[in-house]
Protein backbone atom coordinates (compact mmCIF):
# COMPACT_ATOMS: atom_id res chain seq x y z
CA UNK A 1 0.00 0.00 0.00
CA UNK A 2 2.86 2.38 0.88
CA UNK A 3 4.53 1.66 -2.48
CA UNK A 4 1.27 2.44 -4.32
CA UNK A 5 0.86 5.66 -2.36
CA UNK A 6 4.46 6.69 -3.09
CA UNK A 7 3.99 5.89 -6.77
CA UNK A 8 0.82 7.97 -6.95
CA UNK A 9 2.52 10.84 -5.12
CA UNK A 10 5.43 10.73 -7.55
CA UNK A 11 3.06 10.79 -10.52
CA UNK A 12 1.23 13.80 -9.09
CA UNK A 13 4.48 15.66 -8.46
CA UNK A 14 5.69 14.88 -11.97
CA UNK A 15 2.41 16.08 -13.44
CA UNK A 16 2.66 19.30 -11.49
CA UNK A 17 6.22 19.83 -12.74
CA UNK A 18 5.12 19.28 -16.32
CA UNK A 19 2.20 21.67 -15.86
CA UNK A 20 4.49 24.23 -14.30
CA UNK A 21 6.85 23.85 -17.26
CA UNK A 22 3.97 24.32 -19.66
CA UNK A 23 2.93 27.47 -17.84
CA UNK A 24 6.42 29.01 -17.78
CA UNK A 25 6.80 31.75 -20.42
CA UNK A 26 9.43 31.34 -23.10
CA UNK A 27 10.01 35.08 -23.04
CA UNK A 28 8.97 37.98 -20.78
CA UNK A 29 9.40 41.63 -21.68
CA UNK A 30 8.70 44.41 -19.20
CA UNK A 31 6.61 47.31 -20.49
CA UNK A 32 6.68 49.40 -17.31
CA UNK A 33 8.90 52.03 -18.98
CA UNK A 34 6.68 52.32 -22.08
CA UNK A 35 3.46 54.29 -22.40
CA UNK A 36 1.47 51.67 -24.28
CA UNK A 37 -1.96 52.79 -25.47
CA UNK A 38 -2.44 50.30 -28.31
CA UNK A 39 -1.82 46.57 -28.84
CA UNK A 40 -1.38 44.85 -32.20
CA UNK A 41 -1.06 41.05 -31.95
CA UNK A 42 -1.04 38.28 -34.55
CA UNK A 43 -0.39 34.56 -34.12
CA UNK A 44 -1.36 31.26 -35.71
CA UNK A 45 -2.64 28.61 -33.34
CA UNK A 46 -1.92 30.29 -30.03
CA UNK A 47 -4.05 32.14 -27.50
CA UNK A 48 -4.10 35.87 -26.85
CA UNK A 49 -4.88 37.37 -23.47
CA UNK A 50 -4.90 41.11 -22.74
CA UNK A 51 -5.52 42.39 -19.21
CA UNK A 52 -5.58 45.92 -17.83
CA UNK A 53 -3.13 46.48 -14.95
CA UNK A 54 -1.18 49.32 -13.36
CA UNK A 55 1.69 50.78 -15.41
CA UNK A 56 4.29 49.27 -13.09
CA UNK A 57 2.98 45.76 -13.79
CA UNK A 58 2.89 46.15 -17.59
CA UNK A 59 4.60 43.30 -19.46
CA UNK A 60 4.16 40.71 -22.18
CA UNK A 61 4.71 37.00 -21.70
CA UNK A 62 5.28 34.76 -24.73
CA UNK A 63 4.40 31.06 -24.48
CA UNK A 64 5.47 28.56 -27.12
CA UNK A 65 4.31 24.96 -27.48
CA UNK A 66 4.39 22.29 -30.15
CA UNK A 67 1.31 21.54 -32.21
CA UNK A 68 1.85 17.82 -31.64
CA UNK A 69 1.85 18.34 -27.82
CA UNK A 70 5.46 17.21 -27.40
CA UNK A 71 7.55 18.92 -24.72
CA UNK A 72 10.16 21.33 -26.07
CA UNK A 73 13.19 22.78 -24.31
CA UNK A 74 13.90 26.50 -24.62
CA UNK A 75 16.86 25.61 -26.85
CA UNK A 76 14.60 23.64 -29.21
CA UNK A 77 12.06 26.45 -29.22
CA UNK A 78 14.73 29.04 -30.04
CA UNK A 79 16.08 26.90 -32.88
CA UNK A 80 12.66 26.28 -34.44
CA UNK A 81 11.59 29.89 -34.06
CA UNK A 82 14.75 31.07 -35.77
CA UNK A 83 14.34 28.59 -38.62
CA UNK A 84 10.59 28.70 -39.14
CA UNK A 85 9.14 31.93 -37.72
CA UNK A 86 9.60 35.67 -37.63
CA UNK A 87 8.80 36.56 -33.98
CA UNK A 88 8.49 40.27 -33.24
CA UNK A 89 7.94 41.70 -29.76
CA UNK A 90 8.46 45.46 -29.79
CA UNK A 91 7.01 48.81 -28.79
CA UNK A 92 6.70 51.13 -31.77
CA UNK A 93 5.71 54.60 -30.64
CA UNK A 94 3.07 53.83 -28.03
CA UNK A 95 1.94 50.60 -29.74
CA UNK A 96 2.91 47.13 -28.56
CA UNK A 97 3.47 44.87 -31.57
CA UNK A 98 3.49 41.09 -31.03
CA UNK A 99 3.56 38.96 -34.15
CA UNK A 100 4.56 35.40 -35.00
CA UNK A 101 4.71 34.97 -38.77
CA UNK A 102 5.71 31.63 -40.40
CA UNK A 103 8.69 31.99 -42.74
CA UNK A 104 7.31 29.26 -45.02
CA UNK A 105 4.33 26.92 -45.39
CA UNK A 106 4.26 23.65 -43.47
CA UNK A 107 3.52 20.36 -45.21
CA UNK A 108 2.71 18.79 -41.83
CA UNK A 109 0.75 20.73 -39.20
CA UNK A 110 2.53 18.75 -36.45
CA UNK A 111 5.70 20.65 -37.30
CA UNK A 112 4.11 23.97 -36.41
CA UNK A 113 4.48 25.90 -33.16
CA UNK A 114 1.71 27.53 -31.17
CA UNK A 115 2.76 30.98 -30.00
CA UNK A 116 0.57 32.53 -27.30
CA UNK A 117 0.66 35.91 -25.59
CA UNK A 118 -0.31 37.11 -22.15
CA UNK A 119 -0.27 40.88 -22.35
CA UNK A 120 -0.58 43.14 -19.29
CA UNK A 121 -1.02 46.82 -20.14
CA UNK A 122 -2.76 49.92 -18.67
CA UNK A 123 -6.56 49.69 -18.86
CA UNK A 124 -7.06 52.55 -21.30
CA UNK A 125 -5.80 50.81 -24.40
CA UNK A 126 -7.09 49.86 -27.86
CA UNK A 127 -6.46 46.41 -29.32
CA UNK A 128 -6.24 44.79 -32.75
CA UNK A 129 -5.90 41.03 -32.24
CA UNK A 130 -6.06 37.95 -34.46
CA UNK A 131 -5.29 34.25 -34.05
CA UNK A 132 -6.03 31.46 -36.49
CA UNK A 133 -7.01 28.88 -33.90
CA UNK A 134 -6.60 29.96 -30.28
CA UNK A 135 -8.82 31.72 -27.80
CA UNK A 136 -8.96 35.45 -27.02
CA UNK A 137 -9.41 36.68 -23.45
CA UNK A 138 -9.88 40.37 -22.57
CA UNK A 139 -10.22 41.82 -19.07
CA UNK A 140 -10.45 45.29 -17.54
CA UNK A 141 -9.98 47.37 -20.71
CA UNK A 142 -11.38 50.72 -21.83
CA UNK A 143 -11.23 51.76 -25.47
CA UNK A 144 -11.68 50.33 -28.96
CA UNK A 145 -11.25 46.55 -29.12
CA UNK A 146 -11.14 44.60 -32.41
CA UNK A 147 -10.37 40.88 -32.40
CA UNK A 148 -11.00 37.63 -34.25
CA UNK A 149 -10.16 33.93 -34.08
CA UNK A 150 -10.79 31.14 -36.54
CA UNK A 151 -11.62 28.51 -33.96
CA UNK A 152 -11.20 29.48 -30.33
CA UNK A 153 -13.53 31.05 -27.80
CA UNK A 154 -13.94 34.69 -26.77
CA UNK A 155 -14.01 35.72 -23.11
CA UNK A 156 -14.62 39.32 -22.05
CA UNK A 157 -14.85 40.77 -18.55
CA UNK A 158 -15.01 44.42 -17.46
CA UNK A 159 -14.70 45.80 -20.99
CA UNK A 160 -16.06 49.23 -21.97
CA UNK A 161 -15.97 51.18 -25.21
CA UNK A 162 -16.42 50.08 -28.81
CA UNK A 163 -16.02 46.30 -29.01
CA UNK A 164 -16.03 44.22 -32.19
CA UNK A 165 -15.18 40.52 -32.03
CA UNK A 166 -15.86 37.29 -33.90
CA UNK A 167 -14.97 33.62 -33.83
CA UNK A 168 -15.58 31.04 -36.52
CA UNK A 169 -16.47 28.25 -34.11
CA UNK A 170 -15.94 28.95 -30.42
CA UNK A 171 -18.17 30.04 -27.56
CA UNK A 172 -18.53 33.65 -26.40
CA UNK A 173 -18.69 34.67 -22.74
CA UNK A 174 -19.03 38.27 -21.62
CA UNK A 175 -19.56 39.72 -18.15
CA UNK A 176 -19.57 43.25 -16.73
CA UNK A 177 -19.21 44.85 -20.17
CA UNK A 178 -20.80 48.07 -21.41
CA UNK A 179 -21.20 50.75 -24.09
CA UNK A 180 -21.11 49.34 -27.65
CA UNK A 181 -20.54 45.60 -28.05
CA UNK A 182 -20.92 43.53 -31.25
CA UNK A 183 -19.91 39.85 -31.07
CA UNK A 184 -20.54 36.87 -33.35
CA UNK A 185 -19.73 33.17 -33.62
CA UNK A 186 -20.36 30.77 -36.46
CA UNK A 187 -21.16 27.81 -34.27
CA UNK A 188 -20.75 28.32 -30.54
CA UNK A 189 -23.02 29.48 -27.76
CA UNK A 190 -23.16 32.96 -26.21
CA UNK A 191 -23.47 33.89 -22.53
CA UNK A 192 -23.88 37.54 -21.47
CA UNK A 193 -24.18 38.65 -17.85
CA UNK A 194 -24.42 42.03 -16.13
CA UNK A 195 -23.84 44.11 -19.26
CA UNK A 196 -25.28 47.45 -20.38
CA UNK A 197 -25.43 49.69 -23.43
CA UNK A 198 -25.84 48.50 -27.01
CA UNK A 199 -25.29 44.74 -27.34
CA UNK A 200 -25.55 42.81 -30.61
CA UNK A 201 -24.94 39.09 -30.27
CA UNK A 202 -25.15 36.59 -33.10
CA UNK A 203 -24.50 32.87 -33.47
CA UNK A 204 -25.16 30.61 -36.44
CA UNK A 205 -26.00 27.59 -34.35
CA UNK A 206 -25.60 27.91 -30.59
CA UNK A 207 -27.76 28.88 -27.64
CA UNK A 208 -27.84 32.43 -26.27
CA UNK A 209 -28.16 33.05 -22.51
CA UNK A 210 -28.81 36.59 -21.27
CA UNK A 211 -28.78 37.58 -17.59
CA UNK A 212 -28.99 40.99 -15.88
CA UNK A 213 -28.74 43.17 -18.99
CA UNK A 214 -29.77 46.80 -19.48
CA UNK A 215 -29.84 48.60 -22.82
CA UNK A 216 -30.58 48.05 -26.49
CA UNK A 217 -30.03 44.33 -26.96
CA UNK A 218 -30.13 42.18 -30.10
CA UNK A 219 -29.72 38.41 -29.81
CA UNK A 220 -29.96 36.18 -32.88
CA UNK A 221 -29.26 32.49 -33.48
CA UNK A 222 -29.93 30.34 -36.51
CA UNK A 223 -30.51 27.13 -34.61
CA UNK A 224 -30.29 27.38 -30.83
CA UNK A 225 -32.51 28.70 -28.09
CA UNK A 226 -32.59 32.19 -26.59
CA UNK A 227 -32.99 32.48 -22.81
CA UNK A 228 -33.15 35.67 -20.77
CA UNK A 229 -33.63 36.81 -17.19
CA UNK A 230 -33.76 40.27 -15.60
CA UNK A 231 -33.59 42.34 -18.78
CA UNK A 232 -34.18 46.12 -18.94
CA UNK A 233 -34.33 48.44 -21.94
CA UNK A 234 -35.32 46.86 -25.26
CA UNK A 235 -34.72 43.29 -26.40
CA UNK A 236 -34.83 41.97 -29.95
CA UNK A 237 -34.54 38.15 -30.02
CA UNK A 238 -34.60 35.81 -33.02
CA UNK A 239 -34.07 32.08 -33.55
CA UNK A 240 -34.77 30.05 -36.65
CA UNK A 241 -35.38 26.80 -34.85
CA UNK A 242 -35.05 26.99 -31.07
CA UNK A 243 -37.18 28.02 -28.14
CA UNK A 244 -37.40 31.46 -26.51
CA UNK A 245 -37.74 31.62 -22.74
CA UNK A 246 -37.71 34.92 -20.84
CA UNK A 247 -38.21 35.71 -17.15
CA UNK A 248 -38.18 38.90 -15.10
CA UNK A 249 -38.41 41.29 -18.04
CA UNK A 250 -38.76 45.06 -17.63
CA UNK A 251 -38.20 45.93 -21.26
CA UNK A 252 -39.72 46.29 -24.65
CA UNK A 253 -39.67 42.95 -26.46
CA UNK A 254 -39.67 41.83 -30.09
CA UNK A 255 -39.13 38.05 -30.26
CA UNK A 256 -39.74 35.40 -32.90
CA UNK A 257 -38.98 31.76 -33.69
CA UNK A 258 -39.73 29.55 -36.64
CA UNK A 259 -39.70 26.25 -34.80
CA UNK A 260 -39.75 26.22 -31.01
CA UNK A 261 -42.02 27.53 -28.29
CA UNK A 262 -42.08 31.01 -26.73
CA UNK A 263 -42.47 31.40 -22.96
CA UNK A 264 -42.31 34.98 -21.64
CA UNK A 265 -42.97 36.56 -18.24
CA UNK A 266 -42.94 40.34 -18.03
CA UNK A 267 -42.61 41.98 -14.61
CA UNK A 268 -42.87 45.61 -15.70
CA UNK A 269 -44.51 46.95 -18.85
CA UNK A 270 -42.31 49.71 -20.30
CA UNK A 271 -42.68 49.37 -24.09
CA UNK A 272 -44.42 47.37 -26.80
CA UNK A 273 -44.38 43.57 -26.78
CA UNK A 274 -44.35 41.66 -30.09
CA UNK A 275 -44.15 37.86 -30.29
CA UNK A 276 -44.25 35.76 -33.44
CA UNK A 277 -44.10 31.98 -33.74
CA UNK A 278 -44.61 30.08 -36.97
CA UNK A 279 -44.07 26.63 -35.51
CA UNK A 280 -44.93 26.32 -31.81
CA UNK A 281 -46.95 27.51 -28.85
CA UNK A 282 -46.75 30.82 -26.99
CA UNK A 283 -47.16 31.50 -23.26
CA UNK A 284 -47.25 35.15 -22.20
CA UNK A 285 -47.71 36.48 -18.66
CA UNK A 286 -48.00 40.20 -17.90
CA UNK A 287 -48.97 42.52 -15.00
CA UNK A 288 -52.73 42.94 -14.61
CA UNK A 289 -52.59 46.56 -13.44
CA UNK A 290 -51.32 48.13 -16.67
CA UNK A 291 -53.21 49.50 -19.64
CA UNK A 292 -52.76 47.29 -22.70
CA UNK A 293 -53.85 47.27 -26.33
CA UNK A 294 -54.19 43.60 -27.26
CA UNK A 295 -53.96 41.98 -30.66
CA UNK A 296 -53.65 38.22 -30.16
CA UNK A 297 -53.84 35.52 -32.82
CA UNK A 298 -53.47 31.73 -32.46
CA UNK A 299 -54.84 28.29 -33.30
CA UNK A 300 -56.48 28.26 -29.88
CA UNK A 301 -56.28 31.03 -27.27
CA UNK A 302 -56.61 30.46 -23.53
CA UNK A 303 -56.81 33.44 -21.16
CA UNK A 304 -56.20 33.60 -17.40
CA UNK A 305 -57.62 36.45 -15.28
CA UNK A 306 -58.45 38.68 -18.24
CA UNK A 307 -60.26 41.47 -16.34
CA UNK A 308 -61.27 45.01 -17.27
CA UNK A 309 -61.24 44.00 -20.93
CA UNK A 310 -63.23 45.66 -23.70
CA UNK A 311 -63.16 44.42 -27.28
CA UNK A 312 -63.68 41.31 -29.39
CA UNK A 313 -62.75 37.79 -28.29
CA UNK A 314 -63.13 34.29 -29.71
CA UNK A 315 -61.20 30.99 -29.67
CA UNK A 316 -58.42 32.15 -32.00
CA UNK A 317 -58.47 35.94 -31.84
CA UNK A 318 -58.52 38.70 -29.21
CA UNK A 319 -58.55 42.39 -30.09
CA UNK A 320 -59.24 45.03 -27.49
CA UNK A 321 -58.12 47.00 -24.45
CA UNK A 322 -57.23 46.16 -20.87
CA UNK A 323 -57.68 48.89 -18.24
CA UNK A 324 -58.64 51.40 -20.89
CA UNK A 325 -55.73 50.65 -23.23
CA UNK A 326 -52.07 51.59 -23.37
CA UNK A 327 -48.98 49.62 -24.37
CA UNK A 328 -49.30 47.56 -27.56
CA UNK A 329 -49.17 43.77 -27.19
CA UNK A 330 -49.10 41.87 -30.50
CA UNK A 331 -48.85 38.07 -30.51
CA UNK A 332 -49.15 35.76 -33.51
CA UNK A 333 -48.65 31.99 -33.53
CA UNK A 334 -49.61 29.01 -35.63
CA UNK A 335 -49.92 27.02 -32.40
CA UNK A 336 -51.75 27.55 -29.14
CA UNK A 337 -51.55 30.78 -27.17
CA UNK A 338 -51.93 31.18 -23.41
CA UNK A 339 -52.23 34.78 -22.19
CA UNK A 340 -52.26 35.44 -18.45
CA UNK A 341 -52.53 38.60 -16.33
CA UNK A 342 -51.05 38.45 -12.84
URKALIN-V951492 format. One record per residue. N is the residue number from 0. SS is DSSP state (H for helix, E for strand, L for the rest). D_CENTER is the distance of its C-alpha to the mean C-alpha in Angstrom with 1 decimal. Layout:
n:N ss:SS d_center:D_CENTER
n:N ss:SS d_center:D_CENTER
This chain:
n:0 ss:L d_center:48.7
n:1 ss:H d_center:48.7
n:2 ss:H d_center:48.3
n:3 ss:H d_center:45.3
n:4 ss:H d_center:43.8
n:5 ss:H d_center:44.5
n:6 ss:H d_center:43.1
n:7 ss:H d_center:39.8
n:8 ss:H d_center:39.7
n:9 ss:H d_center:40.4
n:10 ss:H d_center:37.6
n:11 ss:H d_center:35.1
n:12 ss:H d_center:36.4
n:13 ss:H d_center:36.2
n:14 ss:H d_center:32.6
n:15 ss:H d_center:31.7
n:16 ss:H d_center:33.6
n:17 ss:H d_center:31.8
n:18 ss:H d_center:28.4
n:19 ss:H d_center:29.7
n:20 ss:H d_center:30.9
n:21 ss:H d_center:27.6
n:22 ss:H d_center:25.9
n:23 ss:L d_center:28.7
n:24 ss:L d_center:27.8
n:25 ss:L d_center:30.1
n:26 ss:E d_center:30.3
n:27 ss:E d_center:29.6
n:28 ss:E d_center:30.4
n:29 ss:E d_center:30.8
n:30 ss:L d_center:29.5
n:31 ss:L d_center:31.2
n:32 ss:L d_center:33.9
n:33 ss:L d_center:31.6
n:34 ss:L d_center:30.0
n:35 ss:L d_center:26.7
n:36 ss:L d_center:24.7
n:37 ss:E d_center:22.9
n:38 ss:E d_center:21.4
n:39 ss:E d_center:21.7
n:40 ss:E d_center:20.7
n:41 ss:E d_center:21.2
n:42 ss:E d_center:21.6
n:43 ss:L d_center:21.8
n:44 ss:L d_center:20.5
n:45 ss:L d_center:19.6
n:46 ss:L d_center:16.7
n:47 ss:E d_center:16.1
n:48 ss:E d_center:15.5
n:49 ss:E d_center:16.4
n:50 ss:E d_center:17.3
n:51 ss:E d_center:19.3
n:52 ss:L d_center:22.7
n:53 ss:L d_center:26.3
n:54 ss:H d_center:28.3
n:55 ss:H d_center:30.6
n:56 ss:H d_center:27.8
n:57 ss:L d_center:26.5
n:58 ss:E d_center:26.6
n:59 ss:E d_center:25.0
n:60 ss:E d_center:25.2
n:61 ss:E d_center:25.5
n:62 ss:E d_center:25.1
n:63 ss:E d_center:26.8
n:64 ss:E d_center:27.0
n:65 ss:E d_center:28.5
n:66 ss:L d_center:26.7
n:67 ss:L d_center:29.2
n:68 ss:L d_center:28.4
n:69 ss:L d_center:31.9
n:70 ss:L d_center:32.6
n:71 ss:L d_center:33.8
n:72 ss:L d_center:36.0
n:73 ss:H d_center:35.4
n:74 ss:H d_center:38.5
n:75 ss:H d_center:37.1
n:76 ss:H d_center:33.8
n:77 ss:H d_center:35.9
n:78 ss:H d_center:38.1
n:79 ss:H d_center:35.4
n:80 ss:H d_center:33.4
n:81 ss:H d_center:36.7
n:82 ss:H d_center:37.6
n:83 ss:H d_center:34.4
n:84 ss:E d_center:32.0
n:85 ss:E d_center:32.1
n:86 ss:E d_center:30.1
n:87 ss:E d_center:29.9
n:88 ss:E d_center:29.0
n:89 ss:E d_center:30.4
n:90 ss:E d_center:30.2
n:91 ss:E d_center:31.4
n:92 ss:L d_center:32.2
n:93 ss:L d_center:29.3
n:94 ss:E d_center:26.8
n:95 ss:E d_center:25.8
n:96 ss:E d_center:25.9
n:97 ss:E d_center:24.8
n:98 ss:E d_center:25.4
n:99 ss:E d_center:26.4
n:100 ss:E d_center:28.1
n:101 ss:E d_center:30.1
n:102 ss:L d_center:33.8
n:103 ss:L d_center:34.3
n:104 ss:L d_center:32.7
n:105 ss:L d_center:32.7
n:106 ss:L d_center:34.5
n:107 ss:L d_center:32.9
n:108 ss:H d_center:29.3
n:109 ss:H d_center:30.5
n:110 ss:H d_center:32.3
n:111 ss:L d_center:29.2
n:112 ss:E d_center:27.7
n:113 ss:E d_center:24.1
n:114 ss:E d_center:23.9
n:115 ss:E d_center:21.1
n:116 ss:E d_center:20.9
n:117 ss:E d_center:20.2
n:118 ss:E d_center:20.8
n:119 ss:E d_center:21.8
n:120 ss:E d_center:22.7
n:121 ss:L d_center:23.4
n:122 ss:L d_center:20.5
n:123 ss:E d_center:21.5
n:124 ss:L d_center:20.6
n:125 ss:E d_center:19.1
n:126 ss:E d_center:17.6
n:127 ss:E d_center:17.9
n:128 ss:E d_center:16.5
n:129 ss:E d_center:16.7
n:130 ss:E d_center:17.2
n:131 ss:L d_center:18.4
n:132 ss:L d_center:17.1
n:133 ss:L d_center:15.6
n:134 ss:L d_center:12.4
n:135 ss:E d_center:11.3
n:136 ss:E d_center:11.0
n:137 ss:E d_center:11.6
n:138 ss:E d_center:13.3
n:139 ss:E d_center:15.7
n:140 ss:E d_center:16.0
n:141 ss:E d_center:17.5
n:142 ss:L d_center:18.1
n:143 ss:L d_center:16.9
n:144 ss:E d_center:14.2
n:145 ss:E d_center:14.1
n:146 ss:E d_center:12.8
n:147 ss:E d_center:12.6
n:148 ss:E d_center:13.2
n:149 ss:L d_center:15.2
n:150 ss:L d_center:14.1
n:151 ss:L d_center:12.1
n:152 ss:L d_center:8.6
n:153 ss:E d_center:6.5
n:154 ss:E d_center:6.7
n:155 ss:E d_center:7.4
n:156 ss:E d_center:10.1
n:157 ss:E d_center:12.8
n:158 ss:E d_center:12.1
n:159 ss:E d_center:14.3
n:160 ss:E d_center:15.7
n:161 ss:E d_center:14.8
n:162 ss:E d_center:11.5
n:163 ss:E d_center:11.2
n:164 ss:E d_center:9.2
n:165 ss:E d_center:9.3
n:166 ss:E d_center:9.9
n:167 ss:L d_center:12.8
n:168 ss:L d_center:12.1
n:169 ss:L d_center:9.5
n:170 ss:L d_center:6.6
n:171 ss:E d_center:3.0
n:172 ss:E d_center:3.6
n:173 ss:E d_center:4.8
n:174 ss:E d_center:8.4
n:175 ss:L d_center:11.5
n:176 ss:L d_center:10.4
n:177 ss:E d_center:12.8
n:178 ss:E d_center:14.8
n:179 ss:E d_center:13.4
n:180 ss:E d_center:9.8
n:181 ss:E d_center:9.3
n:182 ss:E d_center:6.5
n:183 ss:E d_center:7.7
n:184 ss:E d_center:8.4
n:185 ss:L d_center:12.0
n:186 ss:L d_center:11.9
n:187 ss:L d_center:9.1
n:188 ss:L d_center:7.5
n:189 ss:E d_center:4.3
n:190 ss:E d_center:5.1
n:191 ss:E d_center:5.8
n:192 ss:E d_center:9.2
n:193 ss:E d_center:12.1
n:194 ss:E d_center:10.9
n:195 ss:E d_center:13.6
n:196 ss:E d_center:14.8
n:197 ss:E d_center:13.7
n:198 ss:E d_center:10.2
n:199 ss:E d_center:9.9
n:200 ss:E d_center:7.2
n:201 ss:E d_center:8.9
n:202 ss:E d_center:9.4
n:203 ss:L d_center:13.0
n:204 ss:L d_center:13.4
n:205 ss:L d_center:10.9
n:206 ss:L d_center:10.6
n:207 ss:E d_center:8.5
n:208 ss:E d_center:9.1
n:209 ss:E d_center:9.7
n:210 ss:E d_center:11.9
n:211 ss:E d_center:14.1
n:212 ss:E d_center:13.0
n:213 ss:E d_center:15.7
n:214 ss:E d_center:16.1
n:215 ss:E d_center:15.9
n:216 ss:E d_center:12.9
n:217 ss:E d_center:12.4
n:218 ss:E d_center:10.6
n:219 ss:E d_center:12.1
n:220 ss:E d_center:12.5
n:221 ss:L d_center:15.6
n:222 ss:L d_center:16.3
n:223 ss:L d_center:14.3
n:224 ss:L d_center:14.6
n:225 ss:E d_center:13.0
n:226 ss:E d_center:13.6
n:227 ss:E d_center:13.9
n:228 ss:E d_center:15.9
n:229 ss:E d_center:17.5
n:230 ss:E d_center:16.3
n:231 ss:E d_center:18.5
n:232 ss:E d_center:19.2
n:233 ss:E d_center:18.6
n:234 ss:E d_center:16.2
n:235 ss:E d_center:16.3
n:236 ss:E d_center:15.1
n:237 ss:E d_center:16.1
n:238 ss:E d_center:16.4
n:239 ss:L d_center:19.2
n:240 ss:L d_center:20.0
n:241 ss:L d_center:18.2
n:242 ss:L d_center:19.0
n:243 ss:E d_center:17.8
n:244 ss:E d_center:18.4
n:245 ss:E d_center:18.2
n:246 ss:E d_center:20.0
n:247 ss:E d_center:21.1
n:248 ss:E d_center:20.5
n:249 ss:E d_center:22.2
n:250 ss:E d_center:21.0
n:251 ss:E d_center:22.1
n:252 ss:E d_center:20.7
n:253 ss:E d_center:20.8
n:254 ss:E d_center:19.6
n:255 ss:E d_center:20.8
n:256 ss:E d_center:20.8
n:257 ss:L d_center:23.3
n:258 ss:L d_center:23.7
n:259 ss:L d_center:22.5
n:260 ss:L d_center:23.6
n:261 ss:E d_center:22.5
n:262 ss:E d_center:22.9
n:263 ss:E d_center:22.5
n:264 ss:E d_center:24.0
n:265 ss:E d_center:24.4
n:266 ss:L d_center:25.7
n:267 ss:L d_center:26.6
n:268 ss:L d_center:27.5
n:269 ss:L d_center:26.5
n:270 ss:L d_center:26.2
n:271 ss:L d_center:26.8
n:272 ss:E d_center:25.3
n:273 ss:E d_center:25.2
n:274 ss:E d_center:24.4
n:275 ss:E d_center:25.3
n:276 ss:E d_center:25.5
n:277 ss:L d_center:27.5
n:278 ss:L d_center:27.5
n:279 ss:L d_center:27.3
n:280 ss:L d_center:28.3
n:281 ss:E d_center:27.1
n:282 ss:E d_center:27.5
n:283 ss:E d_center:27.3
n:284 ss:E d_center:28.4
n:285 ss:E d_center:29.2
n:286 ss:L d_center:31.4
n:287 ss:L d_center:35.1
n:288 ss:L d_center:36.2
n:289 ss:L d_center:34.6
n:290 ss:L d_center:36.2
n:291 ss:E d_center:34.6
n:292 ss:E d_center:35.5
n:293 ss:E d_center:34.9
n:294 ss:E d_center:34.6
n:295 ss:E d_center:33.8
n:296 ss:E d_center:34.4
n:297 ss:L d_center:34.2
n:298 ss:L d_center:36.3
n:299 ss:E d_center:37.4
n:300 ss:E d_center:36.5
n:301 ss:E d_center:36.9
n:302 ss:E d_center:37.0
n:303 ss:E d_center:37.0
n:304 ss:L d_center:38.9
n:305 ss:L d_center:39.1
n:306 ss:L d_center:41.5
n:307 ss:L d_center:42.9
n:308 ss:E d_center:42.1
n:309 ss:E d_center:44.1
n:310 ss:E d_center:43.8
n:311 ss:E d_center:44.0
n:312 ss:E d_center:42.7
n:313 ss:E d_center:43.2
n:314 ss:L d_center:41.5
n:315 ss:L d_center:38.9
n:316 ss:E d_center:38.8
n:317 ss:E d_center:38.6
n:318 ss:E d_center:39.1
n:319 ss:E d_center:40.1
n:320 ss:E d_center:39.5
n:321 ss:E d_center:38.7
n:322 ss:L d_center:40.3
n:323 ss:L d_center:41.7
n:324 ss:L d_center:38.5
n:325 ss:L d_center:35.5
n:326 ss:E d_center:31.8
n:327 ss:E d_center:31.3
n:328 ss:E d_center:30.0
n:329 ss:E d_center:29.9
n:330 ss:E d_center:29.1
n:331 ss:E d_center:30.0
n:332 ss:E d_center:29.8
n:333 ss:L d_center:31.8
n:334 ss:L d_center:31.8
n:335 ss:E d_center:32.9
n:336 ss:E d_center:31.8
n:337 ss:E d_center:32.2
n:338 ss:E d_center:32.3
n:339 ss:E d_center:32.9
n:340 ss:E d_center:33.8
n:341 ss:L d_center:33.5
